[in-house]
Amino acid sequence: QVQLLESGGGLVQPGGSLRLSCAASERSARTDAMGWFRQAPGKEREFVASITWSAGRTYYSESAKGRFTISRDNAKNTVNLQMNSLKPEDTAVYYCSADPDRVGLQAGIPDYWGQGTQVTVSS
C-alpha cells in the first residue's frame, strides 16, 4: 500500500509563503504522477498542481499559476509545493495524491491520497 505523508501546513498572513511537502513511501509506476488538491469548507475538492517522476512535467490550475511551484526530490521521494503570495481564498485542507497516470490524477480520481494538511491564510 502506498503511503503519502504531507507536512508544512499552518497559519500565514496574506501575501506570505508556505512550503508543503509530500513524502511518498515509494517512487514507482504506481506513483508516477504526483499532485496536490485542496478542499475549502463547503466546497468541492479541486486540483492545484501535478508533476510526474518520469518526465518532470508540471501542470497547474489557473488559480495556482504564477504563485505556486511544484517540484520533486527524487532522492527523497518527496514532492513539494511552494506557495507564494497567498490569499485568504487559498485557505483549505491540502491533499497530496498519487496515480500511475497524470490524466487520471488531475480528473480527481487518483489511486492514493494523503491525510491532508491545513493551510490557513488570515491576518
C-alpha positions in Angstrom: 0.0 0.0 0.0 1.4 3.4 -1.0 1.7 5.9 1.9 1.7 9.6 1.4 2.6 11.9 4.3 2.1 15.6 4.0 3.8 18.3 6.1 4.2 22.0 6.1 0.8 23.4 6.6 -0.1 26.2 9.0 -1.2 29.8 9.5 0.2 32.5 7.4 -0.7 36.1 6.7 -2.0 37.3 3.3 0.9 37.8 1.0 3.0 35.3 2.8 4.5 31.9 1.8 4.3 28.3 2.8 6.0 25.2 1.5 4.2 21.9 1.6 5.9 18.6 1.3 4.6 15.1 0.5 6.8 12.1 1.2 5.8 9.0 -0.8 6.6 5.5 0.5 7.6 4.5 -3.0 8.6 6.0 -6.3 7.3 3.6 -9.0 5.0 3.2 -11.9 2.1 3.2 -9.4 3.0 6.7 -8.3 4.5 8.3 -11.4 2.0 11.2 -11.3 2.0 13.1 -8.0 -0.2 16.1 -7.3 -1.8 18.4 -4.9 -5.5 19.1 -4.4 -7.3 21.3 -1.9 -10.7 21.5 -0.3 -12.1 24.6 1.3 -15.0 24.5 3.7 -18.3 23.9 1.9 -16.5 23.4 -1.5 -15.5 20.5 -3.6 -12.0 19.2 -3.7 -10.1 20.9 -6.6 -6.9 20.2 -8.5 -3.9 22.5 -7.7 -0.8 21.2 -9.4 0.9 18.0 -10.6 4.2 16.6 -11.6 5.5 13.3 -12.9 8.6 11.4 -11.6 9.4 10.2 -15.1 9.3 13.4 -17.2 9.1 16.1 -14.5 6.4 18.0 -16.4 4.3 20.2 -14.3 0.7 21.3 -14.6 -1.2 24.0 -12.6 -4.7 25.2 -12.1 -5.4 28.7 -13.2 -5.5 29.8 -9.6 -2.1 28.4 -8.9 -0.3 29.6 -12.0 2.3 32.2 -11.2 2.1 31.8 -7.5 2.7 28.1 -6.7 5.5 25.9 -7.8 5.5 22.1 -7.6 8.8 20.3 -7.6 10.2 16.8 -6.9 13.2 15.5 -5.0 13.9 12.1 -6.5 16.5 11.2 -3.8 13.9 11.7 -1.0 10.8 10.5 -2.9 9.3 13.9 -2.0 7.1 16.3 -3.9 7.0 19.9 -2.7 4.5 22.7 -3.3 5.9 26.2 -2.8 3.1 28.7 -2.3 3.8 32.4 -2.6 1.6 35.5 -2.5 -1.0 33.6 -0.5 -4.6 34.9 -0.3 -7.4 34.2 2.1 -9.1 32.2 -0.6 -6.2 29.8 -0.6 -7.4 28.6 2.8 -8.1 24.9 2.6 -7.0 21.4 3.5 -4.3 20.5 1.0 -4.1 16.8 0.0 -1.2 15.0 -1.7 -2.2 12.4 -4.3 -0.5 9.8 -6.5 -1.6 7.8 -9.5 0.1 5.9 -12.4 -1.4 8.4 -14.8 -1.4 12.2 -14.8 -4.8 12.5 -16.5 -6.5 10.2 -14.0 -4.9 12.1 -11.2 -6.0 15.5 -12.5 -9.5 14.2 -13.0 -9.7 13.9 -9.3 -9.6 10.1 -9.1 -6.1 9.2 -8.1 -5.4 5.8 -6.6 -3.8 7.2 -3.5 -4.5 10.1 -1.1 -2.7 11.6 1.8 -4.4 12.6 5.0 -4.3 16.3 4.3 -2.7 19.3 5.9 -4.5 22.5 6.8 -3.4 25.8 5.3 -5.0 29.0 6.7 -4.3 32.4 5.3 -5.5 35.1 7.6 -4.4 38.3 9.2 
